[in-house]
Amino acid sequence: MRNLSLLLIEDDEIETLKFQKIVSSISEKHKVTIAQNGEEALKLVKNIGQLPNVILLDLNMPKLNGLEFLKILKNSGVLKYIPVVILTTSNYPNDILECYEMGIAGYLMKPLKYQDYKKLIENFITYWSVNEFARKN
Amino acid sequence: MSNTKIDILQRALERERIARKEAERILEDKSRQLYELSEELKKTNKALQGNLSEKTLELQAIFDNSSLGIVLTKYGKIIETNKAFEELLGFTSEELKQMDVKSISVSNDYPNSRDLMEKLNNGIIDKFSVNKRYVKKDSTVIWAKTNVAAIRDKSGQIIYQVALVEDITEDLKLQEERKELIGDLKKKNKDLRDFAHIVSHDLKSPLRSMDTLINWLKEHCESGDTDNFNNAYEMLIDKLTKMDSLIDGVLRYSSIDSVEQINEEVDLKMLLEDTVNMIHIPDHIEMQLSNDFPVINGDFFRIQQLFQNLISNAIKSIDKPQGKVSVQYQSHDHFWEFSVSDNGKGIPEAYKEKIFEMFQSLDDQEDSTGVGLSIVKKIIEYYNGDVWFESEVGKGTTFYFTLKK
């Protein structure tokens, strides 16, 4: 099991609080970075030397939204290797299709119940912490 | 003469007599044959003549009774017309015979059919079909499908052009109506899909947050953590308010074209004064209204929503100690052009399209739901107008929109 570095792109304050709280309750060793929107996330990944292992992306955000962010990411030589998992309330078939077309690593629906959400994030962490990640030479 | 000689001569004479008789008989035979033939020819001729006049009559009947307009022309001059064509345009046959094709065509359409006619005359094509307009005697215009064919003599010289003219004004109108209906339906369908999208996406989000907050309330309550309890409680109330205004926005948005269509005279001067009174305008913002405004036709409530959304957006955008919001208008031939400008923070070029979409907000502010401009756009589309803006980041924004007169 490896320690994960996660980037959550989400504009809702409660959603980010909830995510951080659950991840740190699983293990203090996982690192969570928050970006309020795509624009901020791009600045973050370009500036920090260490790229996140996995990006969690909400679709509906002000300014640069999820789909637009994904497009920029997948067009970048370095950033396109970072797996992106969508974490959203939208199950609009067009959104799902478009995301997979652009090359996402997963599409997670936010459950209504807090306990279900907790379970979902736990499973997410368990899965990704046993994954191998691409390393840029 | 010897007897023998006489005998020979007599025999020769006899042969000659027989030969002449034979010739006479053949001649008589031939004459009779000739006579019979000529008699037969006379009969055939008579029959043919009968046939011809019958055919002419038939053709005349078709010409007279055709529901299609038929025109014979020669190099642009009208030679002959049928009743259907005369009735179509309202001219008498005599009047039409004094006219040429150009004088009953709409000048914009004429060059096109003239070019085709030249090709026909030069033998490049043998017939053509155009949809063109004709001017009636009462100066009204109809659309007609016109099939033109050349009638040539043996040497290929054109004797006439014959045109079959079918009134398609009604068809075109129906087609136009159908197109409009389909367009409308497509738009409605898209609206419905968008609406489902919005509900799934944006109304569910606050519910998730509320569920989370309630769980936290319980946790904090059990652990006796009053500060965090109060915190979560405040956030929960905020979420509730936000959700309420979202639902309110969706309802307002979807009621724009579902409410009964009202077309009344709206005095914009009064409407704007009323609107400005309704909106809270902070002291540091100066509101400028044009001195006069036109009276337009529309639904008071919708037009008020339009101005209200634009004006309150302008007010919200102001980030300077001295704010200015101004509403002006210009009158054009077929439409009014209104503008709402502010000296606020401006809108980056990148969000040009996005800002009119549902729930797309450039603000992180809690009170901005992203519904306002989509309502503005929908109302303007409802009145077949346009909306756009010019903006400079840091300096301000002007929204323009047009309403048909």
Interface residues (C-beta under 8 A of the other chain):
Chain A: D11 D12 E13 I14 E15 K18 Q36 L59 N60 P62 K63 N65 T88 T89 S90 N91 Y92 N94 D95 K110 P111 L112 K113 Y114 Q115 Y117
Chain B: A196 H197 S200 H201 D202 K204 S205 L207 R208 S209 D211 T212 L213 I214 N215 M235 K239 Y351 F359 Q360 S361 L362 D363 D364 G370
